[in-house]
Amino acid sequence: MADDLRNAERGLRTRGYLDPQVVRGFSFWTTSVCILVAVAASLLAIWEFTGTDILWRTVATCAVIGGGTIAFSWINALFGSPEE
């Protein structure tokens, strides 16, 4: 975060193939929604409104989607070209 501020002060773009702020925001919201869905599915399974099979499929799906967005954010920063 501090590096972003320093780069903005110097007029440099932050590193990333896509805009890092947009990617970071997308990754944050997608991961947050996945966590909320997984928690809701877990609560439903605890109270026996759904079966455990649905719980594990939902949690696994959320983990894959959340992990994928975090990986995409990291790869965007890794393969972006710095502009000075």
ABEGO torsion letter per residue (X at the ends): XAAAAAAAAAGBBBBEABBAAAAAAAAAAAAAAAAAAAAAAAAAAAAGABBAAAAAAAAAAAAAAAAAAAAAAAAAAAABBBBX
